[in-house]
C-alpha cells in the first residue's frame, strides 16, 4: 500500500502552486504542478526521485520535509551505507543531482537507527530529530545533525520502560 504525505507547498503568484510529497514503500519524491491551465483534481505528476531498495541511497522515506531556502531535508527509515536509515537533502533548484545522502545512521550503540515519521527541526545549520531504535540501549535516540560538518551527535538515548520511554516516532520542537 502506498501512502503519500503532503510535505511542502510553494505558492508563486496567485495561480501556480507546486506540491511535493513523499510516498512510502515503494518510495519516491513526487511533484505536481498546478496552475490555471491544469485541473486541480487531475494534476500531472512526475517522479523527482525514486528510492531504490537495492542501493545505498536510503529506502522507505516516511515523515515530512524540512525546508530551508530551496533545500528539502528528510530521512529514510532504512537503507544507506549501513541499512539503518539516512538523512538526505533534495535541492529543488539543482539542474543535475538534486538528491544526496548527508548521513547514514550506524545504529546501536553508536548513534540512532530507523528514523520514523517525525520531521527534522532546523535551527541555524543544525537539524534535530529522533530515531525509533539505536542509541546506547537500542531504544531510540534524540540527535542533532550539523549540516556544515555532516556529523550526528546523540543528545539522549532512551532506556525504555520504566525509565524514560522508548522508540520515539514524533518530531521535536524548539
N, C-alpha and C positions, 0 to 999 in steps of 0.2 A: 504494500500500500504506500502511495506517495503522499507526503504531507508537505504543504507549502506554507511558508510564513512570510508575511509582508515585512520587509526589513527596513526599507528606506523609501521615501517618497521625495522627489525633486520637482519643484514647480518652476517652469520657465515661462514667464508671461502669464496670461490668464487661460490659454488654451492647451498648452502642452504639459504633460505630466509623464515622468518616467518612473516605473515601478521596478524595483529589484527585489527578488525573493530567493530564498534558499530552499531547495527541495531535498527532503530526506532520502533514504535509501531507495533506489539508486540516486545519488545526489548530483546536483548541479546548481549553478547560478543561472537564473532565468531573468530575462529582460523583456519588458513590454513597453512599447512606445505608444502613448495615446495622445492624439491631437484632434483638432477639429475635423479632420478628414477620415477618422477611423472610429468605428463604433466602440464604445467603452465596454460593451458586453462581449465583443469578439475581437480583442486586440491581437495584432501579430506578436508572436513570441519568438525569441531567439535564445539559444543556449549560449551564455557568455563563457561558461567554464564547466566542464564535466569532471567530477571527482572520480578517478579510476581506482577501484579496489585492488587492482593488480600492480599499482605503482606506489611510490613513496610520497606522493603528493597529498596525502590525507584522504580520509573517506568518512562517510556518514556525517555530513555537516548538519548540525541541529542548532537551534538558537537564533540569534539575531546579530545583525551587523552593528558595528560602532563606526560612525562616520567622522572623519577628520579631513577637512578640505575635500579633495577628490579621492581620498583613500578610504576603502571599506576594510575594517578589521573583523575577523571572525575566527571560529575554531571548528575543528573536526573532532568527532568523538573517538575516532580510531585512525589508523594509518600513520604516515610519516616514517621517519627512519627507524623507529622502534615499535611501531604499531599502537602506541598509547595515546595518539591524538596529536593535533598540531594547533599552532596559532598561525594564521595566514593573513596576507593583505591582498587586496584587489584594487588596482589603480584604475578608476573609471575613465581616465583620460589617456591612458597609455595606448599607443598605436600597436605595439607588439609586447608580448609577455606581460600582461597586466596582473597575472597571478603569481605569487611567490610565497613559499613557506618561510616563516620567520623563526619558528622554533618547533622542534619535535620533542614531546614530553618523554622522559626517561622512565618514569614510574617509580614504584616503591623500591627502596626507601629514599631515593634521591629527591624527586620532586613529585608533582601531581601526575595523574593519569585519567584519561577519558573525560575531558571537559564536556559538559552536557547542558544544553538549554540556555543557561544564563548568558546574557550579553557581557562583553567586556566593557569595563568602565574606564574611560580615558581621563587622565588628569595630567596636563602638560604633555610630556613624552612618555608617560608610564601608563600601561594598561593593567587593570586589576581584574581578576576572575577567580573562578572556583573549578575544582575537578571532583568527580564523584569517587575516585579511587586515588591511590598513590599517597604520598606523604609518608611521614615516619611510621605510622601504624597501618598504612594501606586502607584508611577510612575516608580519604579525601583531603583536600587542601585548599587554602586560600593563597593565591600567589600574586606577584606583581611581575610585569614584564617591561623591561627597559627597551623601548623601540630604537634607541640610538646604539645600544651595545648588544642587542639581541640576547639578553640574559634574563632567565627566570630566577626569582628568589621566592622561596616559600615563606609566607608570613605566619601561617598557622597550619599545623597538621592536626586533623581531627582524630580523637582517640576512641570514638564510638560510645555506645551506651555502657554505663550510666554517666559517663563523664561530660562530654561536650557535643555529642551527636556525631553523625557520620553522613557521608555521601551527599553533600550539598548540591542541589540542582538549580539553584537560582543565581541571579546576578548580585552584584554589590552596588551600594550607593555611597557616595562620598558626601 
